[in-house]
Amino acid sequence: MTDLETTALHPGVEVHEAVGTTRGVVVVLHGGKADSYEPSGPTHLSSRRLNPFVRALAKQGNREGVAVWKVRYRVRGWNGRDRSPALDAQWALDEVRRQHGDVPVVLVGHSMGGRAAVHVLGDESVIGAVLLCPWLPHEPFDGALGKRVLLAHGVIDRWTSPRESRDWATAARPLAAALTYVRVRRTGHFMFRRAGLWTDLAVGPALTWLGIHPSVGRVATNVLAEAAEGTPLITV
């Protein structure tokens, strides 16, 4: 693992490097706050919550040539028109290209990270995105053109809106190569309940789209199969 520390001028990134030649990258985007210019750090809970996802992606992906990049934002907030984490996500995509050329990238974003992901979804390197309980208050959907998207939202989420997520999915679906919305029962925003399923819902699509056959549980395997058949809405 290598680390590029966050500074006032650029974000940081924790890189779990591929074994051998890097042939794909998963860029992981964590949550944050609506408004805050406090410096972001790896010990904040919004960042730490995605560590199990990063470890699972790296465990199955690294030996198959997939690197996992977990972005560390410069500041903790979205900050209105500044769109701070979206700029940091774009920096990460540019850095992937600088280091590895035109390898395919899959985005995995939770909460505010999901919002950042949809703002950079149209980047030429991105082939798809997994959005976990994203924060999508009337966000652009044109970046979904030609991309694969799996959006999963806990039905009892009180922090971000499942209805707004579903509205975004409905608007983006006609543009996307494939888009499935997954309603996850008995769980909310922080994905502590049914944690293994949430991890599978990130690992399964992300690595599958990068040409790897991941090992995930039965429920996620069924979701992947239904999504591949074009099922627009799944409840698990």
C-alpha positions, -999 to 999 in steps of 0.1 A, spaced: 0 0 0 12 35 -8 -1 68 5 -2 104 -9 -11 127 20 -37 154 17 -25 190 15 -43 223 11 -34 221 -26 -45 186 -35 -64 156 -20 -47 125 -8 -51 89 -18 -45 56 -2 -35 31 -29 -37 -6 -26 -16 -15 -56 -22 -42 -81 1 -71 -84 20 -67 -117 6 -45 -144 -24 -24 -133 -53 -31 -158 -81 -14 -139 -87 8 -109 -116 11 -83 -118 47 -70 -135 48 -36 -152 80 -24 -164 83 12 -190 105 28 -188 138 45 -208 169 55 -230 193 37 -209 223 46 -174 222 62 -140 235 53 -124 216 81 -95 195 68 -105 159 60 -86 130 76 -85 92 75 -97 90 112 -130 106 105 -159 81 107 -171 88 72 -138 77 58 -133 48 82 -167 34 73 -154 24 39 -123 6 51 -140 -28 50 -151 -21 14 -115 -11 4 -100 -42 21 -125 -65 4 -120 -49 -31 -82 -51 -26 -83 -87 -14 -100 -100 -45 -88 -74 -70 -51 -68 -64 -39 -102 -76 -60 -98 -107 -44 -65 -117 -69 -41 -101 -57 -13 -79 -79 3 -53 -77 40 -46 -94 55 -16 -96 93 -20 -90 116 9 -107 149 4 -91 182 11 -120 193 33 -150 175 48 -179 193 32 -196 195 -2 -198 233 2 -224 243 -23 -211 255 -56 -176 247 -46 -185 209 -49 -152 202 -31 -152 164 -32 -163 163 -68 -131 183 -77 -111 159 -56 -126 129 -74 -117 144 -107 -82 150 -95 -80 113 -86 -92 102 -121 -66 125 -137 -39 110 -115 -50 75 -124 -45 84 -161 -12 100 -154 1 69 -136 -16 41 -156 -28 55 -189 -63 47 -202 -72 19 -178 -109 14 -170 -121 29 -137 -151 20 -115 -163 44 -89 -176 33 -55 -192 61 -36 -211 63 -3 -234 92 8 -216 125 -3 -191 102 -21 -220 90 -43 -228 126 -51 -192 133 -60 -193 101 -82 -223 112 -103 -205 146 -110 -175 127 -125 -194 97 -140 -190 111 -175 -152 110 -173 -138 91 -202 -120 66 -180 -151 57 -160 -170 26 -171 -194 24 -142 -203 34 -106 -217 17 -75 -236 43 -55 -243 33 -18 -270 54 0 -260 84 -21 -269 120 -15 -285 131 -47 -306 163 -43 -314 170 -80 -280 160 -93 -269 158 -130 -276 125 -147 -261 130 -181 -228 115 -171 -246 81 -170 -246 80 -208 -232 46 -218 -221 37 -182 -231 8 -159 -246 19 -126 -258 0 -95 -275 22 -70 -283 6 -36 -302 24 -9 -313 13 26 -351 16 29 -349 31 64 -322 57 56 -329 89 75 -297 108 64 -301 107 26 -332 102 6 -341 68 -11 -368 87 -30 -342 111 -45 -320 82 -53 -348 64 -71 -357 96 -90 -321 100 -101 -320 64 -112 -353 68 -132 -339 99 -150 -305 83 -157 -317 48 -168 -325 57 -204 -290 70 -209 -271 43 -192 -257 10 -207 -273 -6 -176 -288 8 -144 -303 -11 -115 -318 3 -83 -315 -20 -53 -338 -15 -23 -320 -30 8 -345 -39 35 -339 -36 73 -309 -13 70 -301 24 69 -275 50 59 -244 36 76 -248 1 64 -241 -16 97 -270 -39 95 -265 -65 68 -229 -53 65 -217 -83 45 -244 -78 19 -234 -41 15 -198 -51 9 -208 -77 -16 -230 -51 -34 -199 -30 -39 -173 -57 -46 -195 -77 -70 -204 -51 -96 -171 -32 -94 -149 -62 -101 -173 -79 -125 -172 -48 -147 -134 -49 -146 -134 -84 -159 -130 -103 -127 -152 -131 -113 -156 -121 -76 -166 -143 -48 -197 -129 -32 -227 -142 -12 -259 -157 -26 -280 -126 -24 -254 -104 -42 -249 -131 -68 -286 -130 -75 -285 -93 -77 -257 -94 -102 -275 -119 -123 -308 -99 -124 -289 -67 -131 -271 -84 -160 -306 -92 -174 -316 -56 -172 -338 -57 -142 -344 -20 -132 -356 -25 -96 -346 -52 -71 -355 -56 -34 -333 -77 -12 
